[in-house]
Amino acid sequence: MPFKFKGGVHPNYMKAPHIPVTVITPPKEVAVPMQTHIGAPCQPLVAVGDTVKMGQKIGDNPTAPVCAPIHSPVSGTVKAIEPRPHPLGDELMAVVIENDGLDTPCTDLAPLSEKELQDPEAILDRIREAGIVGMGGAMFPTAFKIRSGRGKVDTLIINGAECEPYLNGDHLTMLNHPEELLKGVQLARIASGLDKAYYGIEKNKQDAIDLLNSKNPAQYGVEIVPENVKYPQGGEKLQIKAVTDREVKPGGLPAGVGCNVISTQTAYAIYQACYEGIPSYGRVMTIAGSGIAAPVNAQVRIGMTFRYIIEQCGGFTRTPRKLVMGGPMMGLNIANIDAVNIKGTAGLLVFTEDEDRNVENPTCIHCGHCLEVCPMRLEPLYMYKYFMKNDFEGMKKYHITDCIECGCCAYNCPGRLPLTHAFKTAKILIMNKEREEKARAEALAKEAEKK
């Protein structure tokens, strides 16, 4: 029986897992960013003119503990190494590859032996070498996450909630690769040094729950936990609450309550890396929204521009109002359509004027609806007021940095206040201010030493 968390909302889920997965063929040119993860960027391992194979490692930073290697999604010739538009903003260094269309595979990563498949260190080394990151959107290097939790974590949770509207990638991975997925969870469990893992899946995916249970998950050390359908069930802290009834303290990490959480597609990527020798350079994502001519669930590779992906889906139905990477609740607005797909892209959504909920003069009517739905028990009303006053002490007083940016408050606000956007901005401002204060204090300390 899953546990419940406070708040949450029930948006129109708009899901279409019945649409089969379409493979989008890569374009004649891909631009692979040297950062598709949280942490230190990679350094290119190739030069202009080099011939590369599909799956070949083209970027790494082995001295950085928080980093994940980058692999070529195609075979071909390195055309350039230069800054290209990145979905997280600005331009970042990328390896530009002219695709030869042959998909000649690189065989550097051989499948692990039966002995290695039972060896935690061999599994962790392979997860790192395969460039696997959190594919639920966080993009934190998985090997570092598991390794740093060993000895502290007693519970491994696989996140199968996929609670964001529109997105179907996790659900389809469960339906299309159930045994492979369970083997991937087993590998993550072994690497974590645990005897059991819990797989939390919302009950609106009953077909996937039944299919996974039919594969005898206990033989892999996995228990399927059917969860109540409520957004944001898939948030890491809420997933922990739902499965274990433990609560991560404000500012704390899952390991602080003995838990580690990895996503469904991350678990499947672990299977592919260890059993098949395939590194992480592609995933299933959902391309949808009223602005897309032919919505699809698609197998895509990194390095393909959003413009190209949209063209392969028939283009726009009309001029879009907003492009979103991820889901509509927590996704990031895309400022440049020529930015490229990365490992954490679970969805590409295109919305038109018809879905624009913005109003000219958003006004708080003190209804308290934002307080009712906040799963973190925060007070968005006061957080927003102090943000508007640029009052940093007030924002900290109401724990604005504990906001998980789930969007429940903005979704439920009848006054249409841009609450989530405000809190995202506030956290950036607070971080910048703290950096400035630290730099100022260090400068003053150095001046004092000189005297």
N, C-alpha and C positions, 0 to 999 in steps of 0.2 A: 504494500500500500504506500503510494508516494505521499510525501509531506507537502503541505501547502505553504505558500509565501504570501505576505500582505500585498495588497494592491494589484496592479496589472490591468490590462484591458483586453477586449475581444474585438480586434479590427476585422474588416472583411478580408479573409485570407487569400482570396483570388489565386488559389493554387491549381496547377494543372499537371499532376504527375502522370496522367494518362497520355500525355504527349511524349512519344518515345524520344530517346536521345539521338540527336542528329550530330554527325561529325562535320565540323567546319574545317575545310581544307585550308592550310596556311597559305598566305599570300606569297608573292614573288620575293618579298623582303620582310624580314622581321627585325625588330629592334629590342634586344633583350637588356633590360636595366640591370645594373650591377647592384641593385638593392631591391629585392622582392621579399624583404623580411624586416623585422624589428632588430636593430643592433647595428654593428659596424658594417659599412658597405664592403663589397668585394672588390678586388683588384682584377683587371682583365688578365687572363692567362694566355691569350692569343694575340696575334698582331694582324694588321691589315694585310690581306693577301693569303692568309692561312686557310687551308681547307679543313672544315670541321664536319663531324658526324653527328647524327641525331642522338642526344643523350650524352655527348661529350662535355666534360667540365670545362667551362670557359671563364669562370670567375670564382675566386675564393679569397679568404683572408685568414689563413690558418693560425695566426698569432692572436686573433681576436676570439675570446671565449663565446661571445654572443654573435654568431654569424652563421650563415647557411650558404653553401656553395650554389652557383648558378650553372645550369646545363643548357646546351643548345637544344631548342625545340625542333630543329630541322637539320638537314645536312646541306652543305653548300660552302660558300666562300665568304670570309670576313671582308666586308666592303668598307667599313669605317668603324672607328671607336670615337664617339662624340656624344655630347649632351643631346638628349631627346626628351620630349614631354613625358612627364611621369604623372600617374593618376593622383598621387598624394600632393601634387603641387610642384610648380617650377619645372626645371629640367635637370635630369640626372644623367650621369655617364652611362652609355649603353653600347653594347656590341651589336653592330648592324650586320646582318648576315643575308647574303643573296641566296635565296632558296633554290636548290637545284631540282626540287620536286621528287627526289629519289628516296628520301627518308632512309638513307643508309645508316644502320644502327651502329652505335659505339658499343663495344663489348667489354669495356674496362671493368664494369661491375658484374661479376659473375654471381649467379644465385648462391645464397649461403648453403653450406652443407648441413646435413641433419644435426650434426654436433653443434655447429654455429647457431642454428635456429633455437637452441636451448641455452645459449651462452649470452647473458645480459650484456657483457662488454662488446661482443661481436655484433649484437643487434644495435646497440647504441652507436657504435662506430659506423655501421651501415646507414642508420637513420641520418647521421650527420653528413656522411659522404654523399648521400643521395639528395641533400639539400631540402629535407622535409621540414616544413613549418606549419604553424597553426592555420589550417585552411578554412576555419570558420570566420576568418576576417582579421584575427589578431596578428597572424604571421610571425609569432614568436618561434625561434628555432626549437624544434621538438626535442632534439637530443639533449640540448642544454636544460630544457624544462624538466625532462625526466631525470637526468643525472643529478641536477641540483636538488631534486625532491627525495632522492633515495635516503632512507634513514629517518626522514621526517614524515613521509606520506604513508598512510596505511590504507588509503582508499583511492582507487583509480576509477574515474567516471568517464564514460564515453558519451559525448553530447550528441544525441540524435533528435533533439526537440525540433530544430529547424522551424522556429516559431514565427520568423519574419514572413509577412505576406509575399506572395508570388514565388518565392524560392523553392525549388524542388530537387536540387542536386543531391542532398543527403538521402532523401526519400528514395530517389531512383538508384542510388548506389546500393542501398539496402536491398531493393527489389532485384537488381541486376547482378549483384555480386555478394550474395549472403554468406556463403562459406568462406570466400576470400576475405571478406570483411571481418568475420569472426576470427580467422587466423591472424589478421592484422591486430585485432584487439588482444589476442593471446600473446603476440610478440611484445606489444606495449606493456602488458602485464608482467611478462617475464623480465623485460628490461627494467621495470620498476621494482622488481624483487618482491612481488606480491602473489598470493595464491588465488586471488579472485578480483574480477573487475565488474563494474555495474554499467549497464547500457541503458541510459534514460531516453525513452522515446515517447513523444506525445501520442495520445490515443487516436488522434485523427489520422494516424498512419497504422491503423490496425492490420492492414494487409502485410505491412513490413514486420510488425510485431509477431504475427502468426507465422510468417515465413521463417524468420530468424529462430523462433522457438521450435519450429519443425526440424531444424538442423542440430538439435541437441546442444545448445550453447554451453551447457555445463561441462562438456568434454573439453572445451577450450578455456574453462575457468571463468565463464561469463554468465551473469544473471541479467535478464531483460527486465527493466523496470518501466511498466506502462505509466505515463504521467498525465496529469490533468492538462487539458488544452487551455492555456492562458499565456498571452504574451506579457513579459519577456521570459518565458520558461527556459529559453536557450541561453540566457545570460549566465556566465560562468558561476557567479555567486548564487544565482537563483537555482541553477542546476544542482549545486551542492546542497542547498537547503531542501530541494525536492527529494533528493536521494537519501540524504543522511540526517536531515534536520539540524545540521550544524550551520552556524552563521559566521561568515567572515567579518571580522571587526572592521570598522571604518579605517581605511588606509592600509588594511592588512592584505595578505596574499592567501590563496587557497592552501598552500603548504602550511600556513599558520594554524589551520584546523585539520591538518593531516590529509588533505585532498589534492589530487591533481586531475585536471580535466583536459581531454583532447577531443577533437571533432571527428565526426564520421569519416569525412574524406581524408583526414590526416591518417586515420587508422588504415584506410584502404591503401594510401600511399606507402605506408610502412610494409604492408603485404607485398606490394609490387616491387619495392626496393629489395626486400629480403628473399622472396621466393622467385622473382622473375629477373632481378638485376636491372630494373627500370628506375631511373632517378625521377625526381619530381619536376616535370616541365609542362604538365597539363592537368585539367580537371573538368568536371561537369559544372556548368553554370546555366542560369536561367536568363534568357533575353526576352523581356516582356514589357507590358505597359501599353496604354492606348495609343502611344505614338509610334509603335512598331507595326509594320505591315504584316509580318508573319512571325508571331511569338514562337520561340522554341526553347527546349531544353537541349543544350549543346555540349559536346565534348570539344574543348578549345585548348590551345596551347598558349603559353606565355609569349609576349613579344608581338602579338597581333594588335593593331590599333583598334580602338572602339569604332572608328569610322568604318573600317573594313568589316568588322563583325556585324554592324548594323546593315551594311550593304548586302551581306550574305543572307540577311533576314528580310530582304525586300525593301529596305530603306524606311524612311519616315512616312507615316500617313499624312502628316502635316507638320508645320514648324513646331518643334518641341518647346515646351516651357522649361523643362528641367530634365537633365540626365543624371542618373544616380548609379553609383557603383556599390553594389550590395543590396540590402533591402530598403523599403521606403521609410522604415522607422529609424534605423540606425546607420543607413548608408551615407556615403559621402557624395556631395554634388561634384560633378565632373565639369571643370572649367574649360578643358581643351579636349575636343573630340578626337584629336590625333594622339592623345595619351594611349599607353598600351596596357593590355591585359597583364595582370600579375598573379602570383600564386594565391592571394587572398580574395580574388574577385569571385564572389559567390553568385553575383547577378549583375546584369546591366539593364536598368529600367529607364524607359522613356515616357515622360508624362507631358500632357498638353495643357492648354489653358483651362479645360473643363475640370481638371483635378486640382487647380490652384486654390488653396484654402486661405491664402493671405488676404488681409483686409487693409484698407488705407490707414485706419486708426485703431490698432489693437488696444483693447481696454480691459483691465482687470475689474471684475464685478464682485470680487471677494466671495465667490461661491464655495470655495474650498474643494472643488473637484480635483485639483492638482494634488492636494494632500491625500485624498482618498486612494488615488491610483499609484502613488509613488512606491515602488517595491523596496526602496532603501529607507523608507520612513523619514524622508527629508521634507522640507517645507518650501517647495518651489516658489510660492508667492513671495516670501521674504527674500529668498535668494535672488529673485529677479529685481526686486525693489532696490536692494543694495548694489546689484550690478548696474542698474540704471544711474545710480548716484556715484558710481565709480568708488564705492566704499569697500576697500579691501578687507578691513577688519570685520565689517559686517558680513561680507561674503564668507570669510573663514568661520565666523561665529555660527553661521547656519550650514557649515560643512559642505560648501559648494563643490569642493574637490572630491567628495564621495559620490557625486552623481555619476551614474553609469551611462548616461546619455541614451537611455532606452527610448525616449520620446513619448512615454505614456502621458506625462503632464501636458505636453503640447497637443497631443491627440485629443485629450479630454477637455481642453480649455475652450469654453464657449466664447471667450473674448478674443480668441485667436492670437494670444501672445506668442512670440517666437521664443519660447522658453528654452528648448533644447539648444538652439543656435546660440542663445545668450550664455548658457552654461558652458558650452564648448569654448566660446570666446573668453569667458571669465577665467577658465582654467589656464588658458594660454597666457593671459595677462598676468595672472598670479605667478606662474612659472617664470615669466620674463622678469617680473619685479623682484622675485627672490634671487634670480641670477645676478641682477644689477646690484642688489644689496650685498650679496656675497662678494662680488668683484670690488665693490667700494670698500668693504671691510678689509679685504686682502690688501688693497692699495694703501689704506691707512696704516695697516700693520707693517707694511714694508717701509713706509715713510718713518714710522716710529723707530724701526730698527736702525735706519740710517742716522737718526739723531742720537 
